[in-house]
Amino acid sequence: MQTADGKNSHARSAIEWRERNIVKRAAHILLGNALRDGKIEKGPCEVCGDRDVHGHHDDYTKPMKVRWLCPTHHRQHHKETAKART
C-alpha cells in the first residue's frame, strides 16, 4: 500500500514527465487512440513472435510507425540503445 506522500510524489512526477515529453506523450496518445479505433493492429514481437507486445517508437514525430516488441525485447532494445550512446 502506498502512503499519501508517495501517491502525491508519483502524481507530481507523472505531471513533470508529461510537461518534459510533450511529443512523446502525444505519440503515445495517438497510437493508443488508433489501436482503440481499429486503425492499426498490434503485430507480433519482431524478435520472438510473442503476441504480448509494446509499440516502440524510434521516432516520436511518426506516432503510427512503431516496432512491436515483447516486454523482454523492448527492455533489451533500450539497454542496447543506452549502451550505444555512452
PyMOL Python script that loads the backbone (N, CA, C, O; Angstrom):
from pymol import cmd

cmd.read_pdbstr("""\
ATOM      1  N   MET A   1       0.843  -1.173   0.000  1.00  0.00           N
ATOM      2  CA  MET A   1       0.000   0.000   0.000  1.00  0.00           C
ATOM      3  C   MET A   1       0.894   1.243   0.000  1.00  0.00           C
ATOM      4  O   MET A   1       1.918   1.289   0.682  1.00  0.00           O
ATOM      5  N   GLN A   2       0.489   2.236  -0.769  1.00  0.00           N
ATOM      6  CA  GLN A   2       1.288   3.441  -0.911  1.00  0.00           C
ATOM      7  C   GLN A   2       0.780   4.521   0.060  1.00  0.00           C
ATOM      8  O   GLN A   2      -0.422   4.633   0.301  1.00  0.00           O
ATOM      9  N   THR A   3       1.699   5.300   0.605  1.00  0.00           N
ATOM     10  CA  THR A   3       1.319   6.384   1.510  1.00  0.00           C
ATOM     11  C   THR A   3       0.794   7.572   0.704  1.00  0.00           C
ATOM     12  O   THR A   3       0.974   7.640  -0.512  1.00  0.00           O
ATOM     13  N   ALA A   4       0.148   8.495   1.394  1.00  0.00           N
ATOM     14  CA  ALA A   4      -0.355   9.705   0.734  1.00  0.00           C
ATOM     15  C   ALA A   4       0.803  10.492   0.131  1.00  0.00           C
ATOM     16  O   ALA A   4       0.689  11.010  -0.980  1.00  0.00           O
ATOM     17  N   ASP A   5       1.917  10.586   0.855  1.00  0.00           N
ATOM     18  CA  ASP A   5       3.092  11.286   0.324  1.00  0.00           C
ATOM     19  C   ASP A   5       3.619  10.589  -0.930  1.00  0.00           C
ATOM     20  O   ASP A   5       4.012  11.242  -1.897  1.00  0.00           O
ATOM     21  N   GLY A   6       3.621   9.264  -0.900  1.00  0.00           N
ATOM     22  CA  GLY A   6       4.075   8.507  -2.067  1.00  0.00           C
ATOM     23  C   GLY A   6       3.183   8.733  -3.270  1.00  0.00           C
ATOM     24  O   GLY A   6       3.676   8.891  -4.387  1.00  0.00           O
ATOM     25  N   LYS A   7       1.874   8.749  -3.056  1.00  0.00           N
ATOM     26  CA  LYS A   7       0.926   8.992  -4.149  1.00  0.00           C
ATOM     27  C   LYS A   7       1.107  10.398  -4.724  1.00  0.00           C
ATOM     28  O   LYS A   7       1.083  10.588  -5.940  1.00  0.00           O
ATOM     29  N   ASN A   8       1.286  11.372  -3.845  1.00  0.00           N
ATOM     30  CA  ASN A   8       1.488  12.748  -4.307  1.00  0.00           C
ATOM     31  C   ASN A   8       2.795  12.877  -5.082  1.00  0.00           C
ATOM     32  O   ASN A   8       2.846  13.562  -6.103  1.00  0.00           O
ATOM     33  N   SER A   9       3.839  12.230  -4.608  1.00  0.00           N
ATOM     34  CA  SER A   9       5.122  12.265  -5.287  1.00  0.00           C
ATOM     35  C   SER A   9       5.016  11.643  -6.679  1.00  0.00           C
ATOM     36  O   SER A   9       5.547  12.179  -7.651  1.00  0.00           O
ATOM     37  N   HIS A  10       4.330  10.517  -6.761  1.00  0.00           N
ATOM     38  CA  HIS A  10       4.144   9.850  -8.047  1.00  0.00           C
ATOM     39  C   HIS A  10       3.347  10.740  -9.003  1.00  0.00           C
ATOM     40  O   HIS A  10       3.696  10.856 -10.178  1.00  0.00           O
ATOM     41  N   ALA A  11       2.286  11.366  -8.508  1.00  0.00           N
ATOM     42  CA  ALA A  11       1.460  12.238  -9.343  1.00  0.00           C
ATOM     43  C   ALA A  11       2.274  13.422  -9.862  1.00  0.00           C
ATOM     44  O   ALA A  11       2.178  13.773 -11.038  1.00  0.00           O
ATOM     45  N   ARG A  12       3.077  14.039  -8.987  1.00  0.00           N
ATOM     46  CA  ARG A  12       3.924  15.160  -9.416  1.00  0.00           C
ATOM     47  C   ARG A  12       4.932  14.713 -10.469  1.00  0.00           C
ATOM     48  O   ARG A  12       5.178  15.413 -11.451  1.00  0.00           O
ATOM     49  N   SER A  13       5.502  13.548 -10.247  1.00  0.00           N
ATOM     50  CA  SER A  13       6.482  13.011 -11.190  1.00  0.00           C
ATOM     51  C   SER A  13       5.851  12.770 -12.561  1.00  0.00           C
ATOM     52  O   SER A  13       6.456  13.071 -13.590  1.00  0.00           O
ATOM     53  N   ALA A  14       4.640  12.230 -12.570  1.00  0.00           N
ATOM     54  CA  ALA A  14       3.944  11.967 -13.833  1.00  0.00           C
ATOM     55  C   ALA A  14       3.641  13.266 -14.571  1.00  0.00           C
ATOM     56  O   ALA A  14       3.800  13.342 -15.789  1.00  0.00           O
ATOM     57  N   ILE A  15       3.209  14.279 -13.844  1.00  0.00           N
ATOM     58  CA  ILE A  15       2.919  15.583 -14.456  1.00  0.00           C
ATOM     59  C   ILE A  15       4.196  16.186 -15.026  1.00  0.00           C
ATOM     60  O   ILE A  15       4.192  16.706 -16.142  1.00  0.00           O
ATOM     61  N   GLU A  16       5.277  16.122 -14.277  1.00  0.00           N
ATOM     62  CA  GLU A  16       6.554  16.666 -14.748  1.00  0.00           C
ATOM     63  C   GLU A  16       7.036  15.939 -15.993  1.00  0.00           C
ATOM     64  O   GLU A  16       7.554  16.568 -16.915  1.00  0.00           O
ATOM     65  N   TRP A  17       6.868  14.596 -16.031  1.00  0.00           N
ATOM     66  CA  TRP A  17       7.280  13.833 -17.214  1.00  0.00           C
ATOM     67  C   TRP A  17       6.486  14.293 -18.427  1.00  0.00           C
ATOM     68  O   TRP A  17       7.056  14.516 -19.495  1.00  0.00           O
ATOM     69  N   ARG A  18       5.162  14.438 -18.268  1.00  0.00           N
ATOM     70  CA  ARG A  18       4.323  14.875 -19.391  1.00  0.00           C
ATOM     71  C   ARG A  18       4.731  16.258 -19.886  1.00  0.00           C
ATOM     72  O   ARG A  18       4.733  16.511 -21.090  1.00  0.00           O
ATOM     73  N   GLU A  19       5.074  17.152 -18.966  1.00  0.00           N
ATOM     74  CA  GLU A  19       5.496  18.502 -19.358  1.00  0.00           C
ATOM     75  C   GLU A  19       6.832  18.485 -20.092  1.00  0.00           C
ATOM     76  O   GLU A  19       7.041  19.285 -21.004  1.00  0.00           O
ATOM     77  N   ARG A  20       7.735  17.593 -19.713  1.00  0.00           N
ATOM     78  CA  ARG A  20       9.058  17.498 -20.358  1.00  0.00           C
ATOM     79  C   ARG A  20       9.010  16.723 -21.677  1.00  0.00           C
ATOM     80  O   ARG A  20       9.898  16.878 -22.515  1.00  0.00           O
ATOM     81  N   ASN A  21       8.003  15.906 -21.866  1.00  0.00           N
ATOM     82  CA  ASN A  21       7.956  14.980 -23.009  1.00  0.00           C
ATOM     83  C   ASN A  21       6.668  15.128 -23.807  1.00  0.00           C
ATOM     84  O   ASN A  21       5.945  14.154 -24.020  1.00  0.00           O
ATOM     85  N   ILE A  22       6.388  16.337 -24.242  1.00  0.00           N
ATOM     86  CA  ILE A  22       5.132  16.627 -24.933  1.00  0.00           C
ATOM     87  C   ILE A  22       4.994  15.802 -26.210  1.00  0.00           C
ATOM     88  O   ILE A  22       3.928  15.243 -26.465  1.00  0.00           O
ATOM     89  N   VAL A  23       6.048  15.716 -27.014  1.00  0.00           N
ATOM     90  CA  VAL A  23       5.979  14.980 -28.289  1.00  0.00           C
ATOM     91  C   VAL A  23       5.814  13.483 -28.021  1.00  0.00           C
ATOM     92  O   VAL A  23       5.030  12.823 -28.704  1.00  0.00           O
ATOM     93  N   LYS A  24       6.532  12.943 -27.048  1.00  0.00           N
ATOM     94  CA  LYS A  24       6.394  11.521 -26.706  1.00  0.00           C
ATOM     95  C   LYS A  24       4.974  11.220 -26.253  1.00  0.00           C
ATOM     96  O   LYS A  24       4.363  10.250 -26.701  1.00  0.00           O
ATOM     97  N   ARG A  25       4.452  12.056 -25.363  1.00  0.00           N
ATOM     98  CA  ARG A  25       3.098  11.835 -24.830  1.00  0.00           C
ATOM     99  C   ARG A  25       2.075  11.889 -25.954  1.00  0.00           C
ATOM    100  O   ARG A  25       1.156  11.070 -25.991  1.00  0.00           O
ATOM    101  N   ALA A  26       2.219  12.838 -26.869  1.00  0.00           N
ATOM    102  CA  ALA A  26       1.296  12.949 -27.999  1.00  0.00           C
ATOM    103  C   ALA A  26       1.340  11.684 -28.856  1.00  0.00           C
ATOM    104  O   ALA A  26       0.300  11.190 -29.292  1.00  0.00           O
ATOM    105  N   ALA A  27       2.540  11.162 -29.096  1.00  0.00           N
ATOM    106  CA  ALA A  27       2.684   9.931 -29.892  1.00  0.00           C
ATOM    107  C   ALA A  27       2.004   8.764 -29.191  1.00  0.00           C
ATOM    108  O   ALA A  27       1.330   7.961 -29.836  1.00  0.00           O
ATOM    109  N   HIS A  28       2.178   8.663 -27.861  1.00  0.00           N
ATOM    110  CA  HIS A  28       1.538   7.577 -27.100  1.00  0.00           C
ATOM    111  C   HIS A  28       0.016   7.668 -27.210  1.00  0.00           C
ATOM    112  O   HIS A  28      -0.661   6.658 -27.406  1.00  0.00           O
ATOM    113  N   ILE A  29      -0.516   8.884 -27.081  1.00  0.00           N
ATOM    114  CA  ILE A  29      -1.967   9.071 -27.154  1.00  0.00           C
ATOM    115  C   ILE A  29      -2.486   8.740 -28.547  1.00  0.00           C
ATOM    116  O   ILE A  29      -3.485   8.034 -28.684  1.00  0.00           O
ATOM    117  N   LEU A  30      -1.818   9.244 -29.583  1.00  0.00           N
ATOM    118  CA  LEU A  30      -2.264   8.982 -30.955  1.00  0.00           C
ATOM    119  C   LEU A  30      -2.241   7.494 -31.270  1.00  0.00           C
ATOM    120  O   LEU A  30      -3.177   6.976 -31.880  1.00  0.00           O
ATOM    121  N   LEU A  31      -1.187   6.804 -30.863  1.00  0.00           N
ATOM    122  CA  LEU A  31      -1.106   5.366 -31.106  1.00  0.00           C
ATOM    123  C   LEU A  31      -2.200   4.632 -30.332  1.00  0.00           C
ATOM    124  O   LEU A  31      -2.861   3.746 -30.874  1.00  0.00           O
ATOM    125  N   GLY A  32      -2.387   4.998 -29.073  1.00  0.00           N
ATOM    126  CA  GLY A  32      -3.428   4.359 -28.273  1.00  0.00           C
ATOM    127  C   GLY A  32      -4.815   4.550 -28.870  1.00  0.00           C
ATOM    128  O   GLY A  32      -5.622   3.621 -28.889  1.00  0.00           O
ATOM    129  N   ASN A  33      -5.089   5.747 -29.354  1.00  0.00           N
ATOM    130  CA  ASN A  33      -6.383   6.012 -29.980  1.00  0.00           C
ATOM    131  C   ASN A  33      -6.549   5.203 -31.266  1.00  0.00           C
ATOM    132  O   ASN A  33      -7.623   4.662 -31.530  1.00  0.00           O
ATOM    133  N   ALA A  34      -5.487   5.122 -32.060  1.00  0.00           N
ATOM    134  CA  ALA A  34      -5.551   4.351 -33.310  1.00  0.00           C
ATOM    135  C   ALA A  34      -5.787   2.868 -33.020  1.00  0.00           C
ATOM    136  O   ALA A  34      -6.548   2.213 -33.732  1.00  0.00           O
ATOM    137  N   LEU A  35      -5.147   2.341 -31.991  1.00  0.00           N
ATOM    138  CA  LEU A  35      -5.379   0.941 -31.597  1.00  0.00           C
ATOM    139  C   LEU A  35      -6.821   0.751 -31.153  1.00  0.00           C
ATOM    140  O   LEU A  35      -7.494  -0.191 -31.573  1.00  0.00           O
ATOM    141  N   ARG A  36      -7.286   1.653 -30.300  1.00  0.00           N
ATOM    142  CA  ARG A  36      -8.662   1.577 -29.793  1.00  0.00           C
ATOM    143  C   ARG A  36      -9.682   1.621 -30.927  1.00  0.00           C
ATOM    144  O   ARG A  36     -10.673   0.891 -30.911  1.00  0.00           O
ATOM    145  N   ASP A  37      -9.430   2.486 -31.916  1.00  0.00           N
ATOM    146  CA  ASP A  37     -10.374   2.693 -33.012  1.00  0.00           C
ATOM    147  C   ASP A  37     -10.211   1.686 -34.143  1.00  0.00           C
ATOM    148  O   ASP A  37     -10.933   1.755 -35.138  1.00  0.00           O
ATOM    149  N   GLY A  38      -9.273   0.752 -34.008  1.00  0.00           N
ATOM    150  CA  GLY A  38      -9.075  -0.274 -35.030  1.00  0.00           C
ATOM    151  C   GLY A  38      -8.360   0.222 -36.270  1.00  0.00           C
ATOM    152  O   GLY A  38      -8.401  -0.447 -37.302  1.00  0.00           O
ATOM    153  N   LYS A  39      -7.708   1.368 -36.205  1.00  0.00           N
ATOM    154  CA  LYS A  39      -6.995   1.913 -37.361  1.00  0.00           C
ATOM    155  C   LYS A  39      -5.620   1.277 -37.535  1.00  0.00           C
ATOM    156  O   LYS A  39      -5.021   1.351 -38.607  1.00  0.00           O
ATOM    157  N   ILE A  40      -5.136   0.661 -36.483  1.00  0.00           N
ATOM    158  CA  ILE A  40      -3.848  -0.026 -36.512  1.00  0.00           C
ATOM    159  C   ILE A  40      -3.989  -1.257 -35.622  1.00  0.00           C
ATOM    160  O   ILE A  40      -4.723  -1.235 -34.635  1.00  0.00           O
ATOM    161  N   GLU A  41      -3.294  -2.312 -35.969  1.00  0.00           N
ATOM    162  CA  GLU A  41      -3.336  -3.533 -35.168  1.00  0.00           C
ATOM    163  C   GLU A  41      -1.937  -3.865 -34.668  1.00  0.00           C
ATOM    164  O   GLU A  41      -0.937  -3.618 -35.342  1.00  0.00           O
ATOM    165  N   LYS A  42      -1.898  -4.425 -33.481  1.00  0.00           N
ATOM    166  CA  LYS A  42      -0.613  -4.872 -32.948  1.00  0.00           C
ATOM    167  C   LYS A  42      -0.124  -6.051 -33.768  1.00  0.00           C
ATOM    168  O   LYS A  42      -0.906  -6.900 -34.196  1.00  0.00           O
ATOM    169  N   GLY A  43       1.165  -6.089 -33.977  1.00  0.00           N
ATOM    170  CA  GLY A  43       1.783  -7.229 -34.627  1.00  0.00           C
ATOM    171  C   GLY A  43       2.537  -8.044 -33.596  1.00  0.00           C
ATOM    172  O   GLY A  43       2.607  -7.649 -32.432  1.00  0.00           O
ATOM    173  N   PRO A  44       3.095  -9.156 -33.992  1.00  0.00           N
ATOM    174  CA  PRO A  44       3.893  -9.957 -33.059  1.00  0.00           C
ATOM    175  C   PRO A  44       5.245  -9.290 -32.804  1.00  0.00           C
ATOM    176  O   PRO A  44       5.678  -8.431 -33.573  1.00  0.00           O
ATOM    177  N   CYS A  45       5.897  -9.688 -31.731  1.00  0.00           N
ATOM    178  CA  CYS A  45       7.245  -9.190 -31.446  1.00  0.00           C
ATOM    179  C   CYS A  45       8.128  -9.485 -32.654  1.00  0.00           C
ATOM    180  O   CYS A  45       8.157 -10.610 -33.152  1.00  0.00           O
ATOM    181  N   GLU A  46       8.837  -8.480 -33.113  1.00  0.00           N
ATOM    182  CA  GLU A  46       9.678  -8.671 -34.304  1.00  0.00           C
ATOM    183  C   GLU A  46      10.881  -9.562 -34.039  1.00  0.00           C
ATOM    184  O   GLU A  46      11.556  -9.984 -34.977  1.00  0.00           O
ATOM    185  N   VAL A  47      11.157  -9.853 -32.770  1.00  0.00           N
ATOM    186  CA  VAL A  47      12.300 -10.704 -32.433  1.00  0.00           C
ATOM    187  C   VAL A  47      11.857 -12.156 -32.230  1.00  0.00           C
ATOM    188  O   VAL A  47      12.418 -13.075 -32.826  1.00  0.00           O
ATOM    189  N   CYS A  48      10.838 -12.350 -31.376  1.00  0.00           N
ATOM    190  CA  CYS A  48      10.482 -13.724 -30.990  1.00  0.00           C
ATOM    191  C   CYS A  48       9.089 -14.167 -31.412  1.00  0.00           C
ATOM    192  O   CYS A  48       8.759 -15.347 -31.298  1.00  0.00           O
ATOM    193  N   GLY A  49       8.271 -13.247 -31.895  1.00  0.00           N
ATOM    194  CA  GLY A  49       6.934 -13.608 -32.343  1.00  0.00           C
ATOM    195  C   GLY A  49       5.862 -13.602 -31.264  1.00  0.00           C
ATOM    196  O   GLY A  49       4.702 -13.897 -31.549  1.00  0.00           O
ATOM    197  N   ASP A  50       6.229 -13.273 -30.027  1.00  0.00           N
ATOM    198  CA  ASP A  50       5.256 -13.214 -28.929  1.00  0.00           C
ATOM    199  C   ASP A  50       4.156 -12.217 -29.282  1.00  0.00           C
ATOM    200  O   ASP A  50       4.418 -11.223 -29.958  1.00  0.00           O
ATOM    201  N   ARG A  51       2.928 -12.473 -28.831  1.00  0.00           N
ATOM    202  CA  ARG A  51       1.802 -11.583 -29.125  1.00  0.00           C
ATOM    203  C   ARG A  51       1.578 -10.532 -28.034  1.00  0.00           C
ATOM    204  O   ARG A  51       0.818  -9.585 -28.240  1.00  0.00           O
ATOM    205  N   ASP A  52       2.227 -10.685 -26.884  1.00  0.00           N
ATOM    206  CA  ASP A  52       2.141  -9.693 -25.807  1.00  0.00           C
ATOM    207  C   ASP A  52       3.210  -8.649 -26.090  1.00  0.00           C
ATOM    208  O   ASP A  52       4.378  -8.854 -25.759  1.00  0.00           O
ATOM    209  N   VAL A  53       2.820  -7.523 -26.704  1.00  0.00           N
ATOM    210  CA  VAL A  53       3.803  -6.580 -27.224  1.00  0.00           C
ATOM    211  C   VAL A  53       3.549  -5.143 -26.777  1.00  0.00           C
ATOM    212  O   VAL A  53       2.449  -4.775 -26.363  1.00  0.00           O
ATOM    213  N   HIS A  54       4.607  -4.353 -26.878  1.00  0.00           N
ATOM    214  CA  HIS A  54       4.579  -2.904 -26.713  1.00  0.00           C
ATOM    215  C   HIS A  54       4.904  -2.301 -28.073  1.00  0.00           C
ATOM    216  O   HIS A  54       5.628  -2.899 -28.869  1.00  0.00           O
ATOM    217  N   GLY A  55       4.368  -1.121 -28.334  1.00  0.00           N
ATOM    218  CA  GLY A  55       4.765  -0.387 -29.525  1.00  0.00           C
ATOM    219  C   GLY A  55       5.958   0.492 -29.189  1.00  0.00           C
ATOM    220  O   GLY A  55       5.856   1.355 -28.317  1.00  0.00           O
ATOM    221  N   HIS A  56       7.074   0.297 -29.853  1.00  0.00           N
ATOM    222  CA  HIS A  56       8.272   1.104 -29.605  1.00  0.00           C
ATOM    223  C   HIS A  56       8.432   2.120 -30.727  1.00  0.00           C
ATOM    224  O   HIS A  56       8.478   1.759 -31.903  1.00  0.00           O
ATOM    225  N   HIS A  57       8.515   3.390 -30.354  1.00  0.00           N
ATOM    226  CA  HIS A  57       8.737   4.468 -31.321  1.00  0.00           C
ATOM    227  C   HIS A  57      10.230   4.726 -31.465  1.00  0.00           C
ATOM    228  O   HIS A  57      10.902   5.060 -30.489  1.00  0.00           O
ATOM    229  N   ASP A  58      10.750   4.573 -32.674  1.00  0.00           N
ATOM    230  CA  ASP A  58      12.123   5.010 -32.944  1.00  0.00           C
ATOM    231  C   ASP A  58      12.133   6.513 -33.187  1.00  0.00           C
ATOM    232  O   ASP A  58      13.142   7.176 -32.947  1.00  0.00           O
ATOM    233  N   ASP A  59      11.003   7.059 -33.666  1.00  0.00           N
ATOM    234  CA  ASP A  59      10.875   8.483 -33.974  1.00  0.00           C
ATOM    235  C   ASP A  59       9.491   8.927 -33.520  1.00  0.00           C
ATOM    236  O   ASP A  59       8.485   8.560 -34.127  1.00  0.00           O
ATOM    237  N   TYR A  60       9.443   9.712 -32.459  1.00  0.00           N
ATOM    238  CA  TYR A  60       8.162  10.131 -31.893  1.00  0.00           C
ATOM    239  C   TYR A  60       7.400  11.092 -32.798  1.00  0.00           C
ATOM    240  O   TYR A  60       6.209  11.314 -32.578  1.00  0.00           O
ATOM    241  N   THR A  61       8.045  11.667 -33.805  1.00  0.00           N
ATOM    242  CA  THR A  61       7.326  12.538 -34.736  1.00  0.00           C
ATOM    243  C   THR A  61       6.544  11.721 -35.760  1.00  0.00           C
ATOM    244  O   THR A  61       5.813  12.281 -36.578  1.00  0.00           O
ATOM    245  N   LYS A  62       6.696  10.390 -35.715  1.00  0.00           N
ATOM    246  CA  LYS A  62       5.943   9.478 -36.583  1.00  0.00           C
ATOM    247  C   LYS A  62       5.185   8.506 -35.675  1.00  0.00           C
ATOM    248  O   LYS A  62       5.578   7.348 -35.534  1.00  0.00           O
ATOM    249  N   PRO A  63       4.095   8.983 -35.058  1.00  0.00           N
ATOM    250  CA  PRO A  63       3.433   8.200 -33.999  1.00  0.00           C
ATOM    251  C   PRO A  63       2.836   6.871 -34.447  1.00  0.00           C
ATOM    252  O   PRO A  63       2.636   5.989 -33.611  1.00  0.00           O
ATOM    253  N   MET A  64       2.547   6.697 -35.722  1.00  0.00           N
ATOM    254  CA  MET A  64       1.961   5.435 -36.179  1.00  0.00           C
ATOM    255  C   MET A  64       3.017   4.444 -36.638  1.00  0.00           C
ATOM    256  O   MET A  64       2.703   3.295 -36.947  1.00  0.00           O
ATOM    257  N   LYS A  65       4.259   4.881 -36.682  1.00  0.00           N
ATOM    258  CA  LYS A  65       5.342   3.982 -37.093  1.00  0.00           C
ATOM    259  C   LYS A  65       6.004   3.431 -35.839  1.00  0.00           C
ATOM    260  O   LYS A  65       6.806   4.108 -35.196  1.00  0.00           O
ATOM    261  N   VAL A  66       5.660   2.201 -35.501  1.00  0.00           N
ATOM    262  CA  VAL A  66       6.202   1.580 -34.293  1.00  0.00           C
ATOM    263  C   VAL A  66       6.768   0.209 -34.622  1.00  0.00           C
ATOM    264  O   VAL A  66       6.416  -0.418 -35.621  1.00  0.00           O
ATOM    265  N   ARG A  67       7.652  -0.227 -33.750  1.00  0.00           N
ATOM    266  CA  ARG A  67       8.184  -1.585 -33.800  1.00  0.00           C
ATOM    267  C   ARG A  67       7.489  -2.323 -32.669  1.00  0.00           C
ATOM    268  O   ARG A  67       7.447  -1.829 -31.542  1.00  0.00           O
ATOM    269  N   TRP A  68       6.946  -3.495 -32.953  1.00  0.00           N
ATOM    270  CA  TRP A  68       6.271  -4.277 -31.932  1.00  0.00           C
ATOM    271  C   TRP A  68       7.291  -5.187 -31.268  1.00  0.00           C
ATOM    272  O   TRP A  68       7.916  -6.030 -31.912  1.00  0.00           O
ATOM    273  N   LEU A  69       7.443  -4.994 -29.953  1.00  0.00           N
ATOM    274  CA  LEU A  69       8.415  -5.756 -29.184  1.00  0.00           C
ATOM    275  C   LEU A  69       7.759  -6.260 -27.902  1.00  0.00           C
ATOM    276  O   LEU A  69       7.015  -5.529 -27.247  1.00  0.00           O
ATOM    277  N   CYS A  70       8.039  -7.509 -27.550  1.00  0.00           N
ATOM    278  CA  CYS A  70       7.554  -8.045 -26.274  1.00  0.00           C
ATOM    279  C   CYS A  70       8.279  -7.300 -25.151  1.00  0.00           C
ATOM    280  O   CYS A  70       9.316  -6.686 -25.400  1.00  0.00           O
ATOM    281  N   PRO A  71       7.761  -7.342 -23.928  1.00  0.00           N
ATOM    282  CA  PRO A  71       8.425  -6.613 -22.836  1.00  0.00           C
ATOM    283  C   PRO A  71       9.913  -6.945 -22.691  1.00  0.00           C
ATOM    284  O   PRO A  71      10.724  -6.049 -22.455  1.00  0.00           O
ATOM    285  N   THR A  72      10.273  -8.203 -22.827  1.00  0.00           N
ATOM    286  CA  THR A  72      11.678  -8.605 -22.690  1.00  0.00           C
ATOM    287  C   THR A  72      12.548  -7.957 -23.760  1.00  0.00           C
ATOM    288  O   THR A  72      13.593  -7.385 -23.451  1.00  0.00           O
ATOM    289  N   HIS A  73      12.123  -8.046 -25.009  1.00  0.00           N
ATOM    290  CA  HIS A  73      12.928  -7.494 -26.096  1.00  0.00           C
ATOM    291  C   HIS A  73      12.856  -5.963 -26.124  1.00  0.00           C
ATOM    292  O   HIS A  73      13.785  -5.315 -26.608  1.00  0.00           O
ATOM    293  N   HIS A  74      11.774  -5.380 -25.616  1.00  0.00           N
ATOM    294  CA  HIS A  74      11.688  -3.931 -25.517  1.00  0.00           C
ATOM    295  C   HIS A  74      12.735  -3.417 -24.521  1.00  0.00           C
ATOM    296  O   HIS A  74      13.452  -2.458 -24.806  1.00  0.00           O
ATOM    297  N   ARG A  75      12.818  -4.067 -23.342  1.00  0.00           N
ATOM    298  CA  ARG A  75      13.837  -3.689 -22.351  1.00  0.00           C
ATOM    299  C   ARG A  75      15.238  -3.875 -22.929  1.00  0.00           C
ATOM    300  O   ARG A  75      16.106  -3.018 -22.770  1.00  0.00           O
ATOM    301  N   GLN A  76      15.443  -4.999 -23.595  1.00  0.00           N
ATOM    302  CA  GLN A  76      16.753  -5.293 -24.195  1.00  0.00           C
ATOM    303  C   GLN A  76      17.123  -4.215 -25.209  1.00  0.00           C
ATOM    304  O   GLN A  76      18.264  -3.755 -25.241  1.00  0.00           O
ATOM    305  N   HIS A  77      16.169  -3.816 -26.030  1.00  0.00           N
ATOM    306  CA  HIS A  77      16.423  -2.779 -27.036  1.00  0.00           C
ATOM    307  C   HIS A  77      16.862  -1.478 -26.365  1.00  0.00           C
ATOM    308  O   HIS A  77      17.817  -0.840 -26.810  1.00  0.00           O
ATOM    309  N   HIS A  78      16.166  -1.082 -25.292  1.00  0.00           N
ATOM    310  CA  HIS A  78      16.518   0.154 -24.602  1.00  0.00           C
ATOM    311  C   HIS A  78      17.893   0.064 -23.942  1.00  0.00           C
ATOM    312  O   HIS A  78      18.644   1.039 -23.942  1.00  0.00           O
ATOM    313  N   LYS A  79      18.226  -1.091 -23.385  1.00  0.00           N
ATOM    314  CA  LYS A  79      19.550  -1.272 -22.784  1.00  0.00           C
ATOM    315  C   LYS A  79      20.631  -1.140 -23.846  1.00  0.00           C
ATOM    316  O   LYS A  79      21.638  -0.469 -23.621  1.00  0.00           O
ATOM    317  N   GLU A  80      20.435  -1.771 -24.998  1.00  0.00           N
ATOM    318  CA  GLU A  80      21.415  -1.714 -26.081  1.00  0.00           C
ATOM    319  C   GLU A  80      21.545  -0.297 -26.631  1.00  0.00           C
ATOM    320  O   GLU A  80      22.646   0.154 -26.948  1.00  0.00           O
ATOM    321  N   THR A  81      20.421   0.398 -26.744  1.00  0.00           N
ATOM    322  CA  THR A  81      20.439   1.768 -27.255  1.00  0.00           C
ATOM    323  C   THR A  81      21.173   2.682 -26.282  1.00  0.00           C
ATOM    324  O   THR A  81      21.973   3.520 -26.698  1.00  0.00           O
ATOM    325  N   ALA A  82      20.901   2.524 -24.982  1.00  0.00           N
ATOM    326  CA  ALA A  82      21.569   3.342 -23.971  1.00  0.00           C
ATOM    327  C   ALA A  82      23.074   3.070 -23.961  1.00  0.00           C
ATOM    328  O   ALA A  82      23.879   3.993 -23.842  1.00  0.00           O
ATOM    329  N   LYS A  83      23.441   1.804 -24.086  1.00  0.00           N
ATOM    330  CA  LYS A  83      24.855   1.428 -24.089  1.00  0.00           C
ATOM    331  C   LYS A  83      25.560   2.037 -25.308  1.00  0.00           C
ATOM    332  O   LYS A  83      26.706   2.473 -25.206  1.00  0.00           O
ATOM    333  N   ALA A  84      24.888   2.067 -26.442  1.00  0.00           N
ATOM    334  CA  ALA A  84      25.492   2.601 -27.660  1.00  0.00           C
ATOM    335  C   ALA A  84      25.712   4.110 -27.566  1.00  0.00           C
ATOM    336  O   ALA A  84      26.603   4.646 -28.226  1.00  0.00           O
ATOM    337  N   ARG A  85      24.907   4.798 -26.750  1.00  0.00           N
ATOM    338  CA  ARG A  85      25.045   6.243 -26.594  1.00  0.00           C
ATOM    339  C   ARG A  85      26.180   6.627 -25.672  1.00  0.00           C
ATOM    340  O   ARG A  85      26.631   7.772 -25.704  1.00  0.00           O
ATOM    341  N   THR A  86      26.659   5.703 -24.847  1.00  0.00           N
ATOM    342  CA  THR A  86      27.735   6.045 -23.902  1.00  0.00           C
ATOM    343  C   THR A  86      29.096   5.714 -24.456  1.00  0.00           C
ATOM    344  O   THR A  86      30.105   5.939 -23.788  1.00  0.00           O
TER     345      THR A  86
END
""", "prot")
cmd.dss("prot")
cmd.show_as("cartoon", "prot")
cmd.util.cbc("prot")
cmd.orient("prot")
